[in-house]
Amino acid sequence: MSSPTGLPLWVSDVEPGSVHGLTAARAHLLGALYAAAAQGLPTLADGGYEGAGIGALTPIKNPPDG
């Protein structure tokens, strides 16, 4: 996760093998984001976090026909 300026704000702990970013976030971070969202503080995330749940706002996909 990074700030709008690109400064890293969060990097997951090391996970065994090949672990997707969303899986690592679920294990280490999303609980804090859910608590923040419950207080009205959503988090902007990239499209890889689509479906992460409350508080993780991802870009809206444009349909192919515009």
C-alpha positions as CSV (number, residue, x, y, z in Angstrom):
1,M,0.0,0.0,0.0
2,S,1.3,3.5,-0.8
3,S,0.4,7.1,-0.3
4,P,-0.8,9.2,-3.3
5,T,2.8,10.4,-3.7
6,G,4.0,6.8,-4.0
7,L,5.6,6.5,-0.5
8,P,5.2,3.0,0.8
9,L,2.8,2.9,3.8
10,W,2.6,-0.9,4.3
11,V,4.4,-4.0,3.2
12,S,3.4,-7.4,4.4
13,D,5.5,-9.7,6.5
14,V,7.3,-12.4,4.6
15,E,4.9,-15.3,3.6
16,P,6.0,-18.8,2.7
17,G,6.0,-19.6,-1.0
18,S,4.0,-17.6,-3.5
19,V,1.2,-15.6,-1.7
20,H,-1.0,-13.1,-3.5
21,G,-1.0,-9.5,-2.1
22,L,-4.7,-9.7,-1.2
23,T,-4.1,-12.9,0.7
24,A,-1.3,-11.3,2.7
25,A,-3.4,-8.2,3.3
26,R,-6.3,-10.3,4.6
27,A,-3.8,-12.0,7.1
28,H,-2.1,-8.8,8.2
29,L,-4.0,-5.6,7.3
30,L,-7.6,-5.7,6.4
31,G,-8.9,-5.9,10.0
32,A,-7.4,-2.5,10.6
33,L,-8.9,-1.1,7.4
34,Y,-12.3,-2.4,8.3
35,A,-12.1,-0.7,11.7
36,A,-11.0,2.6,10.0
37,A,-13.9,2.2,7.5
38,A,-16.4,1.8,10.3
39,Q,-15.2,5.2,11.5
40,G,-15.7,6.8,8.1
41,L,-12.0,6.5,6.9
42,P,-12.0,4.4,3.6
43,T,-8.8,3.4,1.9
44,L,-8.0,3.7,-1.8
45,A,-6.5,0.6,-3.3
46,D,-5.5,-0.6,-6.8
47,G,-7.6,-3.1,-8.8
48,G,-5.9,-6.1,-7.3
49,Y,-7.8,-5.5,-4.1
50,E,-11.2,-5.7,-5.7
51,G,-13.4,-7.7,-3.4
52,A,-11.3,-7.0,-0.3
53,G,-14.4,-5.8,1.5
54,I,-15.6,-2.7,3.4
55,G,-13.2,0.2,3.3
56,A,-11.0,-0.8,0.4
57,L,-12.1,1.3,-2.5
58,T,-10.9,0.2,-5.9
59,P,-11.1,1.9,-9.3
60,I,-14.3,1.5,-11.3
61,K,-13.8,-0.5,-14.4
62,N,-15.0,1.0,-17.7
63,P,-17.0,-1.4,-20.0
64,P,-15.3,-2.1,-23.3
65,D,-18.0,-0.2,-25.2
66,G,-17.3,3.0,-23.2
